[in-house]
Amino acid sequence: MQKKKRIVLIILFLLLLLLVFSIIVFSNNGKKKEKIKEETKVEEKIENTQDNIVPKKEEPKKEIIEEQPIEEQKEEQKTEEPKKVEPKKVEPKKEETKKEATTPPKKKTDKPKTTTEPKKEETTPKEPVEPSTPPVSYTCPTGYTLNGTKCSTTVNATLECPSGTNEGGEPQGCFKFSEGYEVEGTTCPKGQVGLLQISLGSPDKYFCYPSYNKVYTCEQGYTLSGTKCIKTIDATKK
């Protein structure tokens, strides 16, 4: 029953919200229509006032030409007549007689003729052109791949116990004898290696040893890269 009441109340609340929203929308539309009507009225008034205004006609201005008296015009014509310029008399200059100084004639000296020899062009010795050398090619032994001037080969690394440790026990693993300790029974803690030591004339003993992880190793001349061993050598020229 309570759930039904809640559902009915929710529906009523939603209906109220819809009514309020519709009222707001209608009121906004009415306001917009009134504003549009007012704007159209104002525009019609402005157009009517512009039509009623009649532009004034501009009257052409009359040019007033003042007539000068005849006497003044005659005086102006007289002043405009060009004045006659009388040419000036040029008096001839008196020629001054100069006594010529008697100088003996200069002797002609024959200059020796100089012959210009043609310049010899300096020839620079050309540098000897070296013969073009053929491109060098390289080779690698079998099992290697050429990379520029180097040859490389890759092999799988070997997984084995670290140096100084022994392999065996239960479960099988890597351990050191110097790190063992005796336990009662035949079980060791998790992650350790168990080993039964049998001795003649005395009861058997069970020892536990810390376990070491195996490591990847490479042969001499190789470098370890993850789980691979890589070896590089110089390529040989053909």
C-alpha positions as CSV (number, residue, x, y, z in Angstrom):
1,M,0.0,0.0,0.0
2,Q,2.8,2.4,0.9
3,K,4.5,1.8,-2.5
4,K,1.2,2.6,-4.3
5,K,0.8,5.8,-2.4
6,R,4.3,6.8,-3.3
7,I,3.8,6.1,-7.0
8,V,0.6,8.2,-7.0
9,L,2.3,11.1,-5.2
10,I,5.2,11.0,-7.7
11,I,2.7,11.0,-10.6
12,L,0.8,14.0,-9.2
13,F,4.1,15.9,-8.6
14,L,5.1,15.3,-12.2
15,L,1.7,16.5,-13.5
16,L,2.1,19.7,-11.4
17,L,5.6,20.3,-12.8
18,L,4.2,19.9,-16.4
19,L,1.4,22.4,-15.7
20,V,3.8,25.0,-14.3
21,F,6.2,24.5,-17.2
22,S,3.3,24.9,-19.8
23,I,2.1,28.1,-18.0
24,I,5.5,29.6,-18.1
25,V,5.9,28.8,-21.8
26,F,2.5,30.3,-22.8
27,S,3.2,33.4,-20.8
28,N,6.6,33.9,-22.5
29,N,5.0,33.4,-26.0
30,G,2.4,36.0,-25.1
31,K,5.0,38.5,-24.1
32,K,7.0,37.9,-27.3
33,K,3.9,38.5,-29.4
34,E,3.1,41.8,-27.6
35,K,6.7,43.0,-28.1
36,I,6.5,42.2,-31.9
37,K,3.2,44.2,-32.2
38,E,4.7,47.2,-30.4
39,E,7.8,47.1,-32.7
40,T,5.7,47.0,-35.8
41,K,3.6,50.0,-34.6
42,V,6.7,52.0,-34.0
43,E,8.0,51.2,-37.4
44,E,4.7,52.2,-39.1
45,K,4.8,55.6,-37.2
46,I,8.4,56.2,-38.4
47,E,7.4,55.4,-42.0
48,N,4.4,57.8,-41.9
49,T,6.5,60.7,-40.5
50,Q,9.1,60.2,-43.2
51,D,6.4,60.3,-46.0
52,N,4.9,63.6,-44.6
53,I,8.3,65.4,-44.7
54,V,8.6,67.3,-48.1
55,P,12.2,68.1,-49.1
56,K,12.8,71.9,-49.8
57,K,13.8,72.9,-53.3
58,E,17.1,74.7,-53.5
59,E,16.8,77.9,-55.6
60,P,19.7,78.4,-58.1
61,K,22.0,81.1,-57.1
62,K,22.3,84.1,-59.4
63,E,25.7,85.2,-60.4
64,I,26.2,88.9,-60.1
65,I,28.7,90.2,-62.6
66,E,29.9,93.7,-61.9
67,E,30.6,95.8,-65.0
68,Q,33.7,97.9,-64.9
69,P,33.6,101.4,-66.3
70,I,35.0,101.9,-69.8
71,E,37.7,104.3,-68.7
72,E,39.2,101.8,-66.3
73,Q,39.2,99.2,-69.1
74,K,41.2,101.5,-71.4
75,E,43.7,102.3,-68.7
76,E,44.2,98.5,-68.1
77,Q,44.8,98.0,-71.8
78,K,47.4,100.8,-71.8
79,T,49.3,99.3,-68.9
80,E,49.3,95.9,-70.6
81,E,51.1,97.2,-73.7
82,P,54.8,96.0,-73.7
83,K,57.5,98.6,-73.3
84,K,60.1,99.0,-76.1
85,V,63.6,98.0,-75.1
86,E,66.4,100.0,-76.8
87,P,69.5,98.0,-77.7
88,K,72.7,99.0,-75.9
89,K,75.7,100.2,-78.0
90,V,78.7,97.9,-77.8
91,E,82.0,99.6,-78.2
92,P,84.7,97.6,-80.0
93,K,87.7,96.6,-77.8
94,K,91.2,97.7,-78.7
95,E,93.4,94.9,-79.7
96,E,96.5,94.7,-77.7
97,T,99.5,93.8,-79.7
98,K,101.9,91.5,-78.0
99,K,105.3,90.9,-79.0
100,E,105.9,87.3,-79.8
101,A,109.0,85.9,-78.1
102,T,111.2,84.1,-80.5
103,T,111.9,80.7,-79.1
104,P,114.2,78.2,-80.8
105,P,112.4,75.1,-82.2
106,K,112.5,72.0,-80.0
107,K,114.5,69.1,-81.3
108,K,112.6,65.9,-81.8
109,T,113.9,63.0,-79.8
110,D,113.1,59.6,-81.2
111,K,112.0,57.3,-78.3
112,P,113.1,53.7,-78.5
113,K,110.3,51.4,-79.5
114,T,109.3,48.9,-76.8
115,T,108.0,45.6,-77.9
116,T,105.6,43.8,-75.6
117,E,106.0,40.1,-75.5
118,P,102.9,38.0,-75.1
119,K,102.4,36.7,-71.6
120,K,102.9,33.0,-71.1
121,E,99.9,31.4,-69.5
122,E,100.9,29.6,-66.3
123,T,99.8,26.0,-66.4
124,T,99.2,24.5,-63.0
125,P,99.9,20.8,-62.9
126,K,96.8,18.7,-62.6
127,E,96.5,16.4,-59.7
128,P,96.5,12.8,-60.6
129,V,93.0,11.3,-60.5
130,E,92.9,8.3,-58.3
131,P,91.2,5.3,-59.9
132,S,87.8,4.5,-58.5
133,T,87.9,1.7,-56.0
134,P,85.3,-1.0,-56.2
135,P,82.9,-1.3,-53.2
136,V,84.2,-3.5,-50.4
137,S,82.1,-6.5,-49.6
138,Y,82.2,-8.6,-46.4
139,T,81.5,-12.2,-45.6
140,C,80.7,-14.1,-42.4
141,P,81.3,-17.7,-41.4
142,T,78.4,-20.2,-41.4
143,G,75.9,-19.7,-38.6
144,Y,76.6,-15.9,-38.5
145,T,74.6,-13.0,-39.9
146,L,76.2,-9.9,-41.5
147,N,75.5,-6.5,-39.9
148,G,77.6,-3.8,-41.6
149,T,81.2,-4.8,-40.9
150,K,80.3,-7.2,-38.0
151,C,79.0,-10.8,-37.9
152,S,76.7,-11.9,-35.1
153,T,75.1,-15.2,-34.0
154,T,72.6,-16.0,-31.3
155,V,72.0,-19.2,-29.3
156,N,69.7,-20.2,-26.5
157,A,71.1,-19.6,-23.0
158,T,71.3,-22.6,-20.6
159,L,69.3,-22.6,-17.4
160,E,71.3,-24.0,-14.4
161,C,71.9,-23.6,-10.7
162,P,74.2,-20.7,-9.7
163,S,77.8,-21.3,-9.1
164,G,78.6,-22.7,-5.6
165,T,75.3,-24.6,-5.3
166,N,74.2,-28.2,-5.9
167,E,71.1,-29.5,-7.6
168,G,68.9,-32.2,-6.1
169,G,66.7,-32.9,-3.1
170,E,62.9,-33.1,-2.7
171,P,61.5,-31.1,-4.4
172,Q,64.4,-30.8,-6.7
173,G,66.2,-27.4,-6.5
174,C,69.5,-25.6,-5.9
175,F,71.0,-25.6,-2.4
176,K,74.2,-25.3,-0.4
177,F,75.3,-28.1,1.9
178,S,76.7,-25.6,4.4
179,E,73.2,-24.1,5.0
180,G,71.4,-27.3,5.9
181,Y,69.7,-28.0,9.3
182,E,68.3,-31.2,10.7
183,V,64.5,-31.6,11.2
184,E,62.2,-34.2,12.7
185,G,60.2,-36.1,10.2
186,T,60.5,-35.8,6.4
187,T,58.9,-32.4,5.6
188,C,60.6,-29.0,5.1
189,P,59.0,-25.6,5.0
190,K,57.7,-24.3,1.7
191,G,60.4,-23.0,-0.6
192,Q,63.1,-25.2,0.8
193,V,64.8,-28.4,-0.4
194,G,64.7,-31.6,1.7
195,L,67.5,-34.2,1.7
196,L,67.7,-37.6,3.5
197,Q,71.2,-38.5,4.7
198,I,71.7,-42.3,5.2
199,S,74.5,-43.3,7.6
200,L,75.6,-46.9,8.4
201,G,75.2,-48.0,12.0
202,S,73.1,-45.0,13.0
203,P,69.6,-43.8,12.2
204,D,68.9,-41.8,9.1
205,K,68.7,-38.0,9.3
206,Y,66.6,-35.6,7.3
207,F,67.9,-32.1,6.5
208,C,66.3,-29.0,5.0
209,Y,68.2,-26.4,2.8
210,P,67.2,-22.9,1.6
211,S,66.4,-23.1,-2.2
212,Y,68.1,-20.9,-4.9
213,N,66.5,-20.0,-8.3
214,K,68.2,-21.2,-11.4
215,V,69.9,-18.6,-13.7
216,Y,70.6,-18.3,-17.4
217,T,74.3,-18.6,-18.4
218,C,76.3,-18.3,-21.6
219,E,79.5,-19.9,-22.9
220,Q,82.7,-17.9,-22.9
221,G,82.7,-15.2,-25.7
222,Y,78.9,-14.8,-25.6
223,T,76.9,-12.0,-23.9
224,L,73.6,-12.7,-22.2
225,S,70.5,-10.9,-23.5
226,G,67.4,-12.2,-21.7
227,T,67.2,-15.9,-22.5
228,K,69.6,-15.6,-25.5
229,C,73.4,-15.5,-25.9
230,I,74.9,-13.3,-28.6
231,K,78.4,-13.4,-30.0
232,T,79.8,-10.7,-32.4
233,I,83.0,-10.9,-34.5
234,D,84.6,-8.8,-37.3
235,A,83.5,-9.6,-40.8
236,T,86.2,-10.6,-43.3
237,K,86.7,-8.7,-46.6
238,K,86.3,-10.6,-49.9
